[in-house]
Amino acid sequence: MRASPTRLNRYHEGAMGELPRITFNAKVMGGKPCIRGMRVTVSTVVGLVATEHTHAEILDLYPYLEEEDIRQALQYAAWRAGEVEIPLASA
């Protein structure tokens, strides 16, 4: 299923504004991106998907997660993978 151009534009223009379940807190998991402030990192969820766990299996392993948590974790990972860091010249 292809996303509509409107949906794609919203994703590229403001991905983080549309991912309220992805949270950052220096006191939780060292500031890594987490799911709804819990001690479950985006990388944990993405890693499970990458190792062919189904969404149902992930939800069984982490019963306090929801389907939308998995979707937003994947969306955040895709957004981060597309970012380019440009080093600043030293003064």
Order of alpha helices (4+ residues) and beta strands (2+ residues): alpha-beta-beta-alpha-alpha-alpha
